[in-house]
Amino acid sequence: MPTISEAINEGARRLERAGANDARRTAGVLLAHRLDVDRTHLLMHPEQAISEEDHQTFLQMIERRAAGEPVQYITGHQEFYKLDFLVTPAVLIPRPETEFLVERALRLVREAQQPAPLIVDAGTGSGGIAVTLAVEIPGARLIATDLSGAALAVARLNAARHGVSSRVEFYEGDLFAPLTALGIDNRVDLLVCNPPYVAASEPDLVQPEVRDYEPHTALFGGADGLIFYPRLLAEGLAYVKPGGYLVCEIGYNQLEAISEMVAASGWQMVDVTEDLQGIPRTLTIRRPIAKP
């Protein structure tokens, strides 16, 4: 039977031959997942023998990664904002960049000193944003929508996993369509959204493992990647209360076009949050309070 060290070395060699980045770390992540231990255990017990069944299953996982499948779909997990989320090929893998959206939303709620805000997450996917906000704001009511029933099944599991099922309501439908029967017109304190914003005309700009494995409905936002933003601005006005906010993620090189949309709408741009690479990533937009 091979040892932990031998298995990791073998897995890393196979990944390197396939041209995978960070091969040794990836092999360690996959073996730790298979053995149901943390990576510290692997480092502390390199000479521990593993069963032939575990070894063969680990090598199958290595081959899936070598073929390009994201590690998160192989393990079924992804960390987001300090929480562990279940992920499947039905949902986009939560990204660190989206944590900027969560941070901005939390600041708005805390600055307004709202103990029980009503928050809508349009296009929730795995539920990463909605569930995280529910965890961080114990008095909040969350409403999350998604066009994909398979994605909502994952989101519900994540809400249960983090103990917020009673405060996050999930509805299947296109963007705001499920909200029409809920009686929340002009009552939403905060609307959050990470829409599909990759330009379908430029699929080669997306990493192959993203393009080939993650759901296209959650990635591509029309030919120019901007198809959802006019809808967010126009349809969101019916639900966000005067003085309420829309916080949304945008793609690379989209700030100017979306800023022009905001300027022509009934919203006001508040600020732009850049990611760690200095790329505009999150927009904060406010519905003005009508003057008396």
Buried (B, 14 or more C-beta within 10 A) or exposed (E): EBBBBBBBBBBBBBBBEBEBEEBBBBBBBBBBBBBEBEEEBBEEBEEBBBEEEBBEBBBEBBBBBBEBBBBBBBBEBBEBBEBEBBBBBBBBBBBEBBBBBBBBBBEBBEEBEBEEBBBBBBBBBBBBBBBBBBBBBEEBBBBBBBBBEBBBBBBBBBBBBBEBBEBBBBBBBEBBBBBEEEEBEEEBBBBBBBBBBBBBEEBEEBEEBBBEBBBEBBBBBBEBBBBBBEBBBBBBBEBBBEEBBBBBBBBBEBBEEBBEBBEEBEBEBBEBBEBEEEEBBBBBBBBEEEEE
